[in-house]
Amino acid sequence: MRHDMFPLSPSLWAATAVPPPPTSAIDASRRADVLVIGGGYAGLSTALHLAQRGIDVVLLEAREIGFGGSGRNGGQVIPGLKHDPDDLLRMYGQERGANLIRFAGSTADLVFDLIDSHGMDVPRVRQGWIQGAHTPQALRVAQQRAEQWRRHGVAARTLDKAQAAALLGTERYLGGWLDPRAGSIQPLSYVRGLARAAIDAGATVYTDTPVDRLQRSGTDWVATTTAGATVTAARVVMCTNAYGADLWPGLQPSIIDANTFQVATQPLPESIRASILPQGQVCSDTRNLLLYFRLDHQGRLLMGGRGPFREPRGQDDWAHLERVMVKMYPQVAGVPYEYRWCGRVAITRDYLPHLHEPAPGLLIDIGCQGRGVGLQTAMGKAMAAYVATGDHAELPVPVSPIKGFPLYALRRLYVNAVVTWYRMRDGGM
C-alpha cells in the first residue's frame, strides 16, 4: 500500500462532510464469507449489497473511509462511460453492448436512490451535466453524443453558444450538450453514508488496516494485515483503484494513476453566485485535458483539472486552475481561494472499467475514468450479485486478463509529454 499520498484533510470535502461511522483497526484474526479490500464507493457498495443478501462480509480499508478517489473527486455524478453508445455496440456486439449501455446509463440513478433509501445526510443537486465544447469539431462530437443518447431514451439536449452561456455563466464555449440524468453530491459525505449503510446491513468495516499480503491457502484466501492479523475468506473482491493496485502482481502497471487537482473559492457573494451555473448544473468540457467545475452546496466555485504527475509541493501547483477560473469567470477575481487538494485516478488503456479474475475466488475491479461516483457504486452492486450467484451475466463488462502499459517504468515521462502535447492542441485557456 502507498502511504505517501497527499492527505485528505486539506480538502473542501473533509472540511464539510458529515462524520464517519465509528470504525477501528482490526485487532484479531477472523474468518468471513467474503473479504472486500478498499473502503471507497466500489468496496462499500459491494459490502452493502452482499450484507443485504445475508452474506458475512468483512471490509478492510488501509486508511480512513474515502481516503482515495472517493473522498477527493469533484462530486459530479455523471452516468455513461467515456465511450459513446455507438462505440459500445461496435466493441461488444448488440446484446452485451446494449446491456452495458443500460448499466452505464443507470449509474446516477443508483447513487441518488441509495442516498434517499438509506436517509443519507448528503447535500445533492440533480439538474444535469453540461459538456462544454471548446472547438467546432468538439461541438459536432457533442451534438452526435446527445443524439446517440436520445436514441436510447435519454432527454438529452444540444446547446448552442447562447444557451450554453446562459446555463454556464461564461461565453468560453461554442455550445455543448446537457445530460439531465446527472447531478452533484458531497462525495465524502456520500462514501461515509455508504459505510454507515453497509455497517447497518451487517457488514464489518475495519479502517487503518493495510493489507500487506494476499495469498491462497487451500480453497481459501488469506489477507495478512500490517499489524499481523489475518482475514480468511472463500472469496475476495479487491477495489483499491489507484490507491493500492500494487497489492496484486501486475495490476499497478495496468493503470496510469494520474493526479487530478482542484481548487475552491470561499462562498461567493450572492450577486456573483447568481451569475455562475444559475440552474445548478455541473460541467466538464471536451478538452483532452478537461476542466470540470461546479458550485458546492455552500456557494463555493470549484475548478478541477490535470496537475503535475507528482504529489504537490506548494500552492503554485494549483496556479493554472486559479488562472483558468478567472478567465472563465472574471467576476470571481479577488475572491480568496479557501481549499486546494488533489487525488489519484485510475486510467486504463482502453478508458473502460476493468474486471479481472486472476485466480479462483479473487475478483478485481479497477478503472474509473472520471465517472467513478456512479460507475463504482453500480460496479459494487453488480460484483455483489456475481459473488453471490456465480453468474457472469451479472457483470456489466466481461472479465479480462491483466495487461500492463508498455514501458510502464517511464510513465511519468510519457504522461508529461502527452500532457504537453494535449495542452498545445487544446489551445490553452
PyMOL commands that set and color helices and strands:
alter all, ss='L'
color gray80, all
select helices_A, chain A and resi 12-16+41-52+69-71+85-92+94-105+107-117+136-151+161-168+187-201+241-243+245-247+252-254+270-273+315-328+330-332+372-389+392-394+408-426
alter helices_A, ss='H'
color red, helices_A
select strands_A, chain A and resi 30-37+57-60+76-77+124-125+129-133+157-159+175-179+183-185+204-206+211-217+220-225+230-238+256-265+282-285+292-295+301-306+337-347+354-359+362-366
alter strands_A, ss='S'
color yellow, strands_A
deselect
rebuild
show_as cartoon
